[in-house]
Amino acid sequence: MAKTPAVYDLRGLNCPLPVLKARKRLSLMPPGSRLLVETTDPLAVIDIPAFCAEAGHRLVESVPAGAGHRFLIERGPAV
């Protein structure tokens, strides 16, 4: 049973905003939910995976997309 992930368009925002906004959005979602984050920040390819590892979220997919990158994040368990 695959749920369609929520899409969060963060294109045009630069570090640290993509991580801060993704963190806030994920905090409002139930564990196991998925969020598709779209960004054009070149540092996001470093920052988003590091954020996921630190916060206990699972980075399901990371792919280039046009002029940016797309990350599929699964929210980890609530702490």
ABEGO torsion letter per residue (X at the ends): XBBBBBBBBABGBBOAAAAAAAAAAAAABBBGBBBBBBBABAAAAAAAAAAAAAAGBBBABBBBBEABBBBBBBBBBBX
